[in-house]
Amino acid sequence: MQQKVNRKKFVRYKEGAEMYSMCQTKFEKMAKDAHAVYKLDKLVLVNCEIFEAYLETFRLED
């Protein structure tokens, strides 16, 4: 599996929701549940590495 070379480590909620093909509300909730949210004053960023590790816990194994 190949990954993008210049992939961002941190994204805002809107960009992250688009990246992972989900609505922004769901992305925000999952990011918070994953403890991947960083808040700097009014700026909120999500760490994609932490989010993806959390997302992998939902993988179905047949």
C-alpha positions as CSV (number, residue, x, y, z in Angstrom):
1,M,0.0,0.0,0.0
2,Q,1.4,3.4,-1.0
3,Q,1.0,6.6,0.9
4,K,1.2,10.1,-0.4
5,V,4.7,11.5,0.0
6,N,3.7,15.0,1.1
7,R,0.8,14.0,3.4
8,K,-0.1,16.4,6.1
9,K,0.3,15.3,9.7
10,F,-2.2,17.9,11.0
11,V,-5.5,18.9,9.4
12,R,-8.5,21.0,10.4
13,Y,-11.9,19.4,10.9
14,K,-13.2,20.3,7.4
15,E,-10.2,19.0,5.5
16,G,-10.0,15.9,7.6
17,A,-13.7,15.1,7.0
18,E,-13.0,15.4,3.2
19,M,-9.9,13.3,3.4
20,Y,-11.7,10.4,5.1
21,S,-14.9,10.8,3.2
22,M,-17.2,11.4,6.2
23,C,-19.3,14.2,7.4
24,Q,-17.6,16.8,9.6
25,T,-19.6,16.0,12.7
26,K,-18.6,12.3,12.6
27,F,-14.9,13.2,12.0
28,E,-14.9,15.7,14.9
29,K,-16.4,13.1,17.2
30,M,-14.0,10.3,16.2
31,A,-11.0,12.7,16.4
32,K,-12.0,13.6,20.0
33,D,-12.6,9.9,20.9
34,A,-9.1,9.1,19.5
35,H,-7.6,11.9,21.5
36,A,-6.1,13.3,18.3
37,V,-7.3,16.9,18.8
38,Y,-4.9,19.8,19.5
39,K,-6.3,23.2,20.4
40,L,-4.3,26.4,20.1
41,D,-6.5,29.3,21.1
42,K,-9.2,29.1,18.4
43,L,-7.3,26.9,16.1
44,V,-8.1,23.2,16.2
45,L,-6.0,20.6,14.5
46,V,-6.3,16.8,14.3
47,N,-3.2,14.6,14.2
48,C,-3.9,12.2,11.3
49,E,-1.4,9.6,12.5
50,I,-3.3,9.2,15.8
51,F,-6.7,9.4,14.0
52,E,-5.7,6.6,11.5
53,A,-4.5,4.3,14.3
54,Y,-7.8,4.8,16.0
55,L,-9.7,4.3,12.8
56,E,-7.9,0.9,12.3
57,T,-9.5,-0.4,15.5
58,F,-12.9,-0.5,13.6
59,R,-11.6,-2.8,10.8
60,L,-13.8,-5.8,10.3
61,E,-12.0,-9.1,10.1
62,D,-14.0,-11.9,8.3
